[in-house]
Every structure is written in structure tokens, then in C-alpha cells.
Amino acid sequence: MVRTYLIAGTASHVGKSTVAAGLCRVLADAGVRVAPFKAQNMSNNARAVATPDGGFGEIGVSQYVQARAARIPATTDHNPVLLKPRGGGESQLVIDGRAVGHFAAGDYYDEHWERARAAAEASWRRLAADHDVIVAEGAGSVAEINLHHRDLANVETARFADRGSGSVRIVLVADIERGGVFASLAGTLELMPDDLRERVVGCVITKFRGDRSLLDPGVEAFEDRFGVPVLGVLPYDDPGLPEEDSVSLPAGGGAAVRGADDGVPDDRAVTVAVPRLPRISNFTDLDPLAREPGVRVTYLPLDAPLDGADALVLPGTKNTVDDLLALRAAGFGDRLAAFDGPVVGLCGGYQLLGERLANASVEGTGDADELDGFGLLPVETRFEGAKRVEPVTRTLTGCGPLAGASGRVSGYEIHMGRTRPRAPIERPFPAEGERGAEGAATDRVFGTYLHGLFENRIAREAFLDAVYAHRGVERPRAVTSPSPYDRAARLVREHVDLAALSLP
């Protein structure tokens, strides 16, 4: 019978996703048929994957990553319920990969939660029929006593998995960097439902820095008091897995730099500026750039100057219309018009770079029906009720800031709206017919709906060559390193007592 390991947390962002991905890769490397699972996720970082009925739908990025770690194709069964915040207290509800509608939290729980729960259990059962182990990631804290009666990712997952197999093991994950790690573990154990508390097999402490021996007295005291073993202490080490949501980014008034710890001197590095949109989505599109030596991906407040930037990327957004209004209110349009480096717009960012947004009330929360875009590309976007969700592979013909690229590229589309030219324009994907027409370029501006563009080496190399040429410095040589999945697996393999988990 299938065995389910629920990786539950004492809070959000304690390292559950890394532990789950690492465990998936460890099991896959051992020849175990393993699948990831998260009954309910909240994230605007999504991926387009297959549905059980042969179509396509979207899931949160963490389960997509964990499926890759498990060396299996990702499907909507890995994350059957996804909530995508859109502002105004509402989220788009996605069940089995398909958008159901936009709802406030109260309406979701009152009117749609039972349907979501049924979909989650059905997905778990399909996975259970084909795998030996399910690695289920919880959400937030498993000790939210106000939510226990409707906690789909933690409480309900443990219960329907236990009924389905009688074999659920819970691993508690706590982040020591926040301080009070033992108090967090103790409080979580105290507040968990009794039936879940009985299924806890151990704890994992993450993000530890310093001398491990200094932690040992606390570990021993905790184990003696609660009878729950600490299975491992993971050192502070970011394996490079994509972030699940924008909480990892700075708030609207702050800035953050990714990729500055690569050892490349600043005078040989380039800066790719990314405006921190209020409703930013799929910002993990920028991660492959930040992993390149000498590349600094800098997330900036909307009102920040662009003087230090060598290139600019407008990322995806869950709400293009409202983010356009926020950018205009911050005076971003004038700074964009004066910027002379390479510019790329991805999905919503592509729409923002166009001349006009039509039927805007379908996308935005206001009443505006038509809005002027930033006008760097002669295209117009008309929003429609239908949403396009599909993995794609296309032939890229180099143009604009990607002029040096040529060949097949893969990614995915998740968007509302269709974009059409208002004047003759270069097309990045001319061989792909009508669908490939949804992209445009000038000599220094490139727009496309293709998420995952920079995960393709030819596109990434061409763009960075253009950025370095604009900066006028030579690119540093890349160094081959292990994949993020293997790095996460090494963390788990080297620092967690796997024997205590009774793995298959």
C-alpha cells in the first residue's frame, strides 16, 4: 500500500518545499515510485501541466519542481487546488488545473471548499494507485487552530491519506533562523489535532548556521520532554529551487538583489532590473538569469531610478491592468521611456509594453475599458474571459535583444488576453503560425507570452550577450554545478536520519 509522508511546518517559509523536493529525489534515485502532492496551494507562480483527462491545467511551481525532482511528468493531481491572489481580497480558484472563478476567502470556504476537498482526495487516490510513496507538502502551519476544520493541505490530507492507506507519517519542519525554534516545535505539537500528533515521526530543523554542537543540548532536552526525535538539522544552504510566492521578494518599498554571491567582482557584473509589481506572478522566470555568474537580478520599487540597470525585464502579473495603473502612479513610464538598454516583457510584462489594453475591465478591478500601455511595442492586447493554459515548444528566430538566438525553445503559457500587432513588427516565432504571432520585437525590446523563456540556454545566452555588449564588459565564464534537485537531495541525504522514516 502507498505510504504518505506529510511534510508539515511550524509556519510558512520554513523549508517544507526544499525538504519535500529533496526527499522526492532521494527516493527516485533509490528506484522508488514517488509522487509529490499538495492538496491546496496559494501561489501566483504556476506551471502548465497535463490533466488526467488529457488536457492542460496549472499547478503551483513547488509541485512542478517536486515532480521533476521525482523524475516524473507533473500533472494537476500533484496540486489539485490552487488559489492565485489577484488583489482586493480575492483569489482565483483553480481546481484540477482549471479556473473556477474569483472569490473572497469567506465565499471560497462557504461555497467551494467541499468541492475542493473532494477534488484533492480524488487526486490523492489516483496518485496512490500508481506510486509507492506520496510526499505531501503541507501549507503554512499545521497548528492554525482557527483553520483545523477546513485545513485542506495539512489536516484533511493527513486524514484522507490515513483512511486510504493507514500509513501516514508526519515530519515537522521548523526554521531556526527565525529564533525560538524549540518553542515553535513545542507549540505546534501542543496545538495539533490529537490524531495528527500521533502520526508525527520526527522533526527537521532548517537554516542552521554555526557550530552544531551548541544546538545539541536543546535537541536532547526537546526529545526528552516531548518524545519526538529531531531527525536532522539542515545547514543554511539555498539549493536554488524556485520560490513558491512573492513573500520571498521585498515589499513594495524595498529592493533585493539575487545572484550577488557568485564571487564575480561588481565591475565585471551586469544588473537586470525588475520592477516589483504589486501583483507579480511567475517571477521565477528570472531565476535562470540570477544563477549565471556575473548577473545581478535586482527587484526594485516602482518609483526607483533605473540609472544602475544594464537591462530591464517586466515580469508576469496576475492583474496587468491594476499593475499598469500602479506603475503609472509611480512615474515608471517616464523612466522606462528614457531607459536605453535591452528590455524584455514576459506575459503580463509583454502586455504592458504594448500601445493599448482593450476590454480592460475583464482583467482589472476597476471600470476602465481601455488604457494606454507604455508603447514600446506596436501591439494591442484585448482581454477575454477565456484563459490560455498550455505547455509549448516553438522555434525561436533571433530578433531584438535575443538576436543571437536560433532554435527550439520550450516553456508554457498561462494568460488571459490576445495580443495583436498594430503595425509591421518582427516576430520571435514566425514559423508557429497564429499562436507564434503572440510575440514581438524591435531592435532593443522583446515581448512574449512564453514563460520559462530563460530556462532555455539559447535564449538565456543570447539575452545576456546583448546585456554584456550594452554594458561593454566581457562575460565571466560559467561554472557547471549540480542541479537544484540534486542539491536539495544532498541536504536531505546528508543531514536527515532517513532510516528513522522507514522509507521503502
C-alpha positions as CSV (number, residue, x, y, z in Angstrom):
1,M,0.0,0.0,0.0
2,V,1.1,3.6,-0.7
3,R,2.9,5.4,2.1
4,T,2.3,9.1,2.6
5,Y,4.8,11.4,4.2
6,L,3.3,14.8,5.2
7,I,6.0,17.4,5.4
8,A,4.2,19.9,7.7
9,G,5.6,23.2,9.0
10,T,5.5,25.3,12.2
11,A,5.0,28.3,9.9
12,S,5.2,29.4,6.3
13,H,8.6,29.6,4.6
14,V,10.4,27.2,7.0
15,G,11.8,25.0,4.2
16,K,9.0,22.5,3.6
17,S,9.4,22.7,-0.2
18,T,13.1,22.1,-0.1
19,V,12.7,19.0,2.3
20,A,9.9,17.6,0.1
21,A,11.9,18.1,-3.1
22,G,15.0,16.6,-1.6
23,L,13.1,13.6,-0.3
24,C,11.5,13.1,-3.8
25,R,14.9,13.0,-5.4
26,V,16.4,10.7,-2.8
27,L,13.5,8.2,-3.3
28,A,13.6,8.5,-7.1
29,D,17.3,7.8,-7.1
30,A,16.6,4.7,-5.0
31,G,14.2,3.4,-7.6
32,V,11.0,4.1,-5.5
33,R,7.9,5.2,-7.4
34,V,7.4,8.5,-5.7
35,A,5.0,11.4,-6.4
36,P,4.7,14.9,-4.8
37,F,1.3,16.2,-3.6
38,K,-0.1,19.4,-2.1
39,A,-3.8,19.4,-1.7
40,Q,-4.2,23.2,-1.7
41,N,-1.6,25.8,-2.6
42,M,-1.6,29.6,-2.7
43,S,0.8,31.0,-5.3
44,N,0.9,33.1,-8.4
45,N,4.0,31.2,-9.5
46,A,2.3,28.5,-11.6
47,R,3.2,26.0,-14.3
48,A,1.1,24.5,-17.2
49,V,0.9,20.7,-16.9
50,A,-1.2,17.8,-18.1
51,T,-4.6,17.0,-16.6
52,P,-5.9,13.4,-16.0
53,D,-8.4,13.8,-18.9
54,G,-5.7,14.7,-21.5
55,G,-5.9,18.5,-21.4
56,F,-3.8,21.1,-19.7
57,G,-4.1,23.0,-16.4
58,E,-2.0,24.8,-13.9
59,I,-0.4,23.9,-10.6
60,G,1.9,25.7,-8.2
61,V,5.6,25.9,-9.0
62,S,6.7,23.9,-6.0
63,Q,4.8,20.7,-7.0
64,Y,6.1,21.1,-10.6
65,V,9.6,21.3,-9.1
66,Q,9.0,18.3,-6.9
67,A,7.7,16.3,-9.8
68,R,10.9,17.0,-11.6
69,A,12.8,16.0,-8.5
70,A,10.9,12.7,-8.5
71,R,11.7,12.3,-12.2
72,I,8.1,12.1,-13.3
73,P,5.9,14.3,-15.5
74,A,4.0,16.9,-13.5
75,T,0.2,16.7,-13.6
76,T,-2.6,18.6,-11.9
77,D,-3.1,15.7,-9.5
78,H,0.1,16.9,-7.8
79,N,-1.6,20.2,-6.8
80,P,-5.4,19.8,-7.4
81,V,-6.4,23.1,-5.7
82,L,-4.6,26.3,-6.4
83,L,-5.5,29.8,-5.1
84,K,-4.0,32.7,-7.1
85,P,-4.3,36.1,-5.3
86,R,-5.3,38.9,-7.5
87,G,-5.7,41.8,-5.1
88,G,-8.8,43.3,-3.5
89,G,-9.1,40.4,-1.0
90,E,-9.9,37.9,-3.8
91,S,-8.1,34.9,-5.3
92,Q,-8.7,33.0,-8.5
93,L,-9.7,29.5,-7.6
94,V,-8.2,26.7,-9.8
95,I,-9.5,23.2,-9.3
96,D,-7.9,20.3,-11.2
97,G,-5.9,22.8,-13.2
98,R,-8.9,24.9,-14.4
99,A,-10.0,28.3,-13.2
100,V,-13.4,28.3,-11.5
101,G,-13.7,32.0,-10.7
102,H,-12.6,34.8,-8.4
103,F,-13.7,34.6,-4.8
104,A,-13.1,36.2,-1.4
105,A,-11.8,33.8,1.3
106,G,-15.2,33.6,3.0
107,D,-17.0,32.7,-0.2
108,Y,-14.4,30.1,-1.0
109,Y,-14.8,28.3,2.3
110,D,-18.6,28.7,2.4
111,E,-19.4,27.7,-1.2
112,H,-16.5,25.9,-2.8
113,W,-14.4,24.2,-0.1
114,E,-16.2,20.9,-0.2
115,R,-15.8,20.7,-3.9
116,A,-12.1,21.5,-3.5
117,R,-11.7,18.8,-0.8
118,A,-13.4,16.2,-3.0
119,A,-11.0,17.0,-5.9
120,A,-8.0,16.8,-3.6
121,E,-8.9,13.4,-2.2
122,A,-9.7,12.1,-5.7
123,S,-6.2,13.3,-6.9
124,W,-4.5,11.6,-3.9
125,R,-6.3,8.3,-4.7
126,R,-5.2,8.4,-8.4
127,L,-1.6,9.0,-7.3
128,A,-1.9,6.3,-4.6
129,A,-2.9,3.8,-7.2
130,D,0.3,4.3,-9.2
131,H,3.0,5.1,-6.6
132,D,4.8,3.5,-3.6
133,V,5.3,6.8,-1.8
134,I,3.5,10.2,-1.8
135,V,5.5,13.1,-0.4
136,A,2.8,15.6,0.6
137,E,3.7,19.2,1.4
138,G,1.6,21.0,3.9
139,A,0.8,24.7,3.8
140,G,1.7,27.4,6.4
141,S,1.5,26.0,9.9
142,V,-0.2,22.7,10.8
143,A,-1.1,24.4,14.2
144,E,-3.6,27.0,13.0
145,I,-6.3,26.1,15.4
146,N,-8.8,28.5,13.8
147,L,-8.5,26.6,10.5
148,H,-8.3,23.0,11.6
149,H,-11.9,22.3,10.5
150,R,-11.0,23.4,6.9
151,D,-7.3,22.9,6.6
152,L,-7.0,21.0,3.3
153,A,-3.3,20.9,2.9
154,N,-2.5,19.6,6.4
155,V,-5.3,18.2,8.4
156,E,-7.6,16.9,5.7
157,T,-4.6,15.5,3.7
158,A,-3.4,13.5,6.7
159,R,-6.9,12.2,7.4
160,F,-8.0,11.1,3.9
161,A,-4.5,9.6,3.3
162,D,-4.6,7.7,6.5
163,R,-8.1,6.4,5.7
164,G,-6.9,5.4,2.3
165,S,-3.8,3.6,3.3
166,G,-3.5,3.5,7.1
167,S,0.1,4.6,6.6
168,V,0.7,8.4,7.1
169,R,3.9,9.7,8.7
170,I,4.2,13.4,9.6
171,V,7.5,15.3,9.6
172,L,7.5,18.7,11.3
173,V,9.8,21.3,9.8
174,A,10.9,24.4,11.7
175,D,13.2,27.3,10.7
176,I,15.9,28.1,13.3
177,E,16.8,31.4,11.6
178,R,13.6,33.0,13.0
179,G,14.6,32.3,16.6
180,G,12.7,30.2,19.1
181,V,12.8,27.0,17.1
182,F,12.1,24.7,20.1
183,A,9.3,26.8,21.2
184,S,7.8,26.7,17.7
185,L,8.1,22.9,17.6
186,A,6.7,22.6,21.1
187,G,3.7,24.9,20.5
188,T,3.0,23.2,17.2
189,L,2.9,19.7,18.8
190,E,0.7,21.1,21.6
191,L,-1.9,22.6,19.2
192,M,-2.0,19.9,16.5
193,P,-5.2,17.7,16.4
194,D,-4.6,14.6,18.5
195,D,-4.9,12.2,15.6
196,L,-2.2,14.1,13.7
197,R,0.0,14.4,16.7
198,E,0.1,10.6,16.9
199,R,1.4,10.4,13.4
200,V,4.5,12.7,13.9
201,V,7.6,10.6,13.4
202,G,10.1,13.4,13.9
203,C,11.2,17.0,13.3
204,V,13.7,18.6,11.0
205,I,15.3,22.0,11.8
206,T,16.3,24.1,8.8
207,K,18.6,27.0,8.0
208,F,21.1,26.4,10.8
209,R,24.3,28.4,10.9
210,G,27.3,27.9,13.1
211,D,28.5,25.2,15.4
212,R,26.1,22.3,15.6
213,S,27.3,21.1,19.0
214,L,25.9,24.3,20.5
215,L,22.4,23.1,19.5
216,D,22.7,19.6,20.9
217,P,21.7,20.3,24.5
218,G,18.4,21.9,23.2
219,V,17.8,18.9,20.9
220,E,18.3,16.5,23.8
221,A,16.0,18.5,26.1
222,F,13.3,18.7,23.5
223,E,13.4,15.0,22.7
224,D,13.3,14.1,26.4
225,R,10.3,16.3,27.1
226,F,8.2,15.5,24.0
227,G,9.4,12.1,23.0
228,V,9.7,13.2,19.4
229,P,13.1,12.8,17.7
230,V,14.9,15.6,15.9
231,L,15.7,13.7,12.7
232,G,18.0,16.3,11.2
233,V,19.4,19.8,11.3
234,L,19.9,21.2,7.8
235,P,22.6,23.8,7.4
236,Y,21.8,27.2,5.8
237,D,22.1,26.4,2.1
238,D,19.8,27.5,-0.7
239,P,19.8,24.8,-3.3
240,G,18.3,27.2,-5.9
241,L,14.8,25.9,-6.1
242,P,12.2,28.4,-7.4
243,E,10.3,30.3,-4.8
244,E,6.7,29.5,-4.3
245,D,5.3,33.0,-3.9
246,S,6.2,36.7,-3.7
247,V,6.7,36.8,0.1
248,S,10.3,35.9,-0.7
249,L,10.6,39.3,-2.5
250,P,10.9,42.7,-0.9
251,A,7.8,44.6,0.0
252,G,6.8,47.4,-2.4
253,G,9.1,49.9,-0.8
254,G,12.2,47.7,-0.6
255,A,14.8,46.3,-3.0
256,A,16.5,43.0,-3.2
257,V,19.3,41.5,-5.3
258,R,19.6,37.9,-6.5
259,G,22.9,36.4,-7.7
260,A,25.3,38.7,-5.9
261,D,27.1,35.9,-4.1
262,D,28.8,34.3,-7.1
263,G,32.2,35.8,-6.4
264,V,32.2,37.9,-9.6
265,P,33.5,41.5,-9.0
266,D,30.9,44.2,-9.4
267,D,32.9,45.9,-12.2
268,R,32.5,42.7,-14.3
269,A,28.8,42.1,-13.4
270,V,25.6,43.3,-15.0
271,T,22.4,44.3,-13.4
272,V,19.0,43.2,-14.7
273,A,16.3,45.4,-13.1
274,V,12.9,44.0,-12.4
275,P,10.1,46.3,-11.1
276,R,8.5,44.8,-8.0
277,L,4.9,44.7,-9.3
278,P,2.2,44.6,-6.6
279,R,0.6,41.6,-8.2
280,I,3.8,40.0,-9.6
281,S,3.5,36.4,-10.8
282,N,5.8,33.8,-12.2
283,F,8.8,35.8,-11.2
284,T,10.8,32.6,-11.1
285,D,11.2,33.3,-14.8
286,L,14.2,35.4,-13.7
287,D,15.9,32.7,-11.6
288,P,17.9,31.2,-14.5
289,L,19.4,34.7,-15.1
290,A,20.3,35.1,-11.4
291,R,22.1,31.7,-11.5
292,E,24.5,32.9,-14.2
293,P,27.9,34.2,-12.9
294,G,28.1,38.0,-13.0
295,V,24.4,38.6,-13.3
296,R,22.5,40.5,-10.6
297,V,18.7,40.4,-10.8
298,T,17.6,43.4,-8.8
299,Y,13.9,43.8,-7.8
300,L,13.2,47.5,-7.4
301,P,10.4,49.6,-6.0
302,L,8.1,51.0,-8.7
303,D,9.4,54.5,-8.1
304,A,13.1,53.6,-8.0
305,P,15.5,55.1,-10.6
306,L,16.9,52.8,-13.4
307,D,20.3,54.5,-13.5
308,G,22.2,51.5,-12.4
309,A,20.4,49.0,-14.6
310,D,22.0,47.4,-17.7
311,A,18.8,45.7,-18.8
312,L,15.1,45.6,-17.7
313,V,12.6,42.8,-17.5
314,L,8.9,43.4,-16.9
315,P,7.7,40.1,-15.3
316,G,4.3,38.4,-15.3
317,T,1.4,39.8,-13.3
318,K,-1.8,38.4,-12.0
319,N,-3.5,41.6,-12.9
320,T,-2.0,43.5,-15.8
321,V,-4.5,46.4,-15.7
322,D,-4.1,47.2,-12.0
323,D,-0.3,46.9,-12.1
324,L,-0.2,49.2,-15.1
325,L,-2.1,51.8,-13.1
326,A,0.3,51.3,-10.1
327,L,3.3,51.8,-12.4
328,R,1.9,55.0,-13.9
329,A,1.1,56.4,-10.5
330,A,4.8,55.8,-9.6
331,G,6.0,57.6,-12.7
332,F,7.6,54.5,-14.1
333,G,6.6,55.3,-17.7
334,D,8.9,58.3,-17.9
335,R,11.9,56.3,-16.6
336,L,11.1,53.4,-19.0
337,A,11.0,55.8,-21.9
338,A,14.4,57.2,-21.0
339,F,16.0,53.8,-20.5
340,D,18.3,52.8,-23.4
341,G,19.2,49.2,-22.5
342,P,17.7,45.9,-23.6
343,V,14.1,45.4,-22.4
344,V,12.1,42.1,-22.2
345,G,8.4,41.7,-21.3
346,L,7.2,38.3,-20.2
347,C,3.5,37.6,-20.4
348,G,1.8,40.4,-18.5
349,G,5.0,42.4,-18.9
350,Y,4.6,41.9,-22.7
351,Q,1.1,43.3,-22.5
352,L,2.4,46.3,-20.5
353,L,4.9,47.1,-23.2
354,G,2.2,47.4,-25.9
355,E,0.3,50.5,-27.0
356,R,-3.1,49.7,-25.7
357,L,-5.1,47.4,-23.4
358,A,-8.7,46.9,-24.6
359,N,-11.6,45.4,-22.8
360,A,-9.6,46.1,-19.6
361,S,-12.5,45.8,-17.2
362,V,-12.4,42.0,-17.8
363,E,-8.9,41.9,-16.2
364,G,-8.8,44.8,-13.8
365,T,-10.7,45.5,-10.7
366,G,-11.8,49.0,-11.9
367,D,-14.2,50.2,-14.5
368,A,-11.7,51.3,-17.2
369,D,-12.4,49.7,-20.5
370,E,-9.3,50.9,-22.5
371,L,-5.9,52.0,-21.3
372,D,-2.7,53.1,-23.0
373,G,0.2,50.9,-22.4
374,F,3.9,52.0,-22.4
375,G,4.1,52.0,-26.2
376,L,7.5,50.3,-26.6
377,L,6.0,47.7,-28.9
378,P,3.3,48.4,-31.6
379,V,0.8,45.8,-30.3
380,E,-2.6,45.8,-28.7
381,T,-4.0,43.4,-26.1
382,R,-7.7,42.6,-25.9
383,F,-8.7,40.8,-22.7
384,E,-11.2,37.9,-22.9
385,G,-12.9,35.7,-20.4
386,A,-11.1,32.6,-21.6
387,K,-7.7,31.7,-20.1
388,R,-5.0,30.0,-22.1
389,V,-3.0,27.3,-20.2
390,E,-0.6,25.2,-22.2
391,P,2.9,23.9,-22.4
392,V,4.5,24.9,-25.7
393,T,7.6,24.3,-27.8
394,R,8.4,26.7,-30.5
395,T,11.1,27.7,-33.0
396,L,12.8,30.9,-31.9
397,T,14.1,33.2,-34.6
398,G,16.5,35.6,-33.0
399,C,15.5,39.3,-33.0
400,G,15.9,42.4,-30.8
401,P,17.7,41.7,-27.5
402,L,17.7,37.9,-28.4
403,A,19.1,38.5,-31.9
404,G,21.8,35.8,-31.3
405,A,19.3,33.0,-30.6
406,S,18.0,30.4,-33.1
407,G,16.4,27.1,-32.4
408,R,13.7,25.3,-30.4
409,V,12.6,26.6,-27.0
410,S,10.1,25.2,-24.5
411,G,8.0,26.8,-21.8
412,Y,4.4,27.4,-21.0
413,E,1.6,30.0,-21.4
414,I,-0.8,31.0,-18.7
415,H,-2.6,34.2,-19.5
416,M,-5.8,36.0,-20.4
417,G,-6.0,38.2,-23.5
418,R,-4.8,38.1,-27.0
419,T,-2.1,40.4,-28.4
420,R,-2.0,41.5,-32.0
421,P,0.2,43.9,-33.9
422,R,-0.9,47.4,-34.8
423,A,2.0,47.9,-37.3
424,P,4.6,45.7,-39.0
425,I,6.8,44.1,-36.4
426,E,9.5,41.5,-36.1
427,R,8.2,38.2,-34.7
428,P,10.2,35.9,-32.5
429,F,8.3,32.7,-33.5
430,P,7.2,33.3,-37.2
431,A,7.2,29.5,-38.0
432,E,4.4,28.8,-35.4
433,G,1.5,30.4,-37.3
434,E,-1.2,32.3,-35.4
435,R,-0.1,31.1,-31.9
436,G,3.5,32.1,-32.5
437,A,2.4,35.5,-33.6
438,E,1.9,36.5,-29.9
439,G,5.3,37.9,-29.6
440,A,7.0,41.0,-30.9
441,A,10.4,42.7,-31.0
442,T,12.2,45.9,-32.0
443,D,15.9,46.4,-32.1
444,R,16.1,46.5,-28.2
445,V,12.7,45.5,-26.9
446,F,11.4,41.9,-26.9
447,G,7.9,40.7,-25.7
448,T,6.5,37.2,-25.5
449,Y,3.9,35.1,-23.7
450,L,6.4,32.3,-23.2
451,H,7.0,31.7,-19.5
452,G,10.2,29.8,-18.9
453,L,12.0,31.6,-21.8
454,F,15.3,32.0,-19.9
455,E,15.3,28.3,-18.8
456,N,16.3,27.7,-22.5
457,R,20.0,28.1,-22.9
458,I,19.9,29.6,-26.3
459,A,17.5,32.3,-25.2
460,R,19.4,33.0,-22.0
461,E,22.8,33.2,-23.7
462,A,21.6,35.5,-26.4
463,F,20.0,37.9,-24.0
464,L,23.0,38.0,-21.7
465,D,25.3,38.5,-24.6
466,A,23.2,41.5,-25.6
467,V,23.3,42.8,-22.0
468,Y,27.0,42.5,-21.7
469,A,27.5,44.1,-25.1
470,H,25.4,47.0,-23.9
471,R,27.4,47.3,-20.7
472,G,30.7,47.0,-22.6
473,V,32.4,44.3,-20.4
474,E,33.3,40.7,-21.1
475,R,31.1,37.9,-19.8
476,P,32.6,35.7,-17.0
477,R,32.9,32.0,-17.8
478,A,30.1,29.8,-16.4
479,V,30.9,27.0,-14.0
480,T,28.9,23.8,-14.1
481,S,27.2,23.0,-10.8
482,P,24.8,20.3,-9.5
483,S,21.1,20.8,-10.3
484,P,18.8,22.3,-7.6
485,Y,17.1,18.9,-7.2
486,D,20.4,17.1,-6.5
487,R,21.5,19.9,-4.1
488,A,18.2,19.5,-2.2
489,A,18.6,15.7,-2.2
490,R,22.1,16.1,-0.8
491,L,20.9,18.3,2.0
492,V,18.3,15.7,3.0
493,R,20.6,12.7,2.4
494,E,23.5,14.1,4.4
495,H,21.6,15.7,7.3
496,V,18.4,13.8,7.9
497,D,18.1,10.3,9.6
498,L,16.3,8.7,6.7
499,A,16.4,5.3,8.4
500,A,14.1,6.7,11.1
501,L,11.5,7.5,8.4
502,S,11.2,3.8,7.5
503,L,11.5,4.6,3.8
504,P,10.7,1.7,1.3
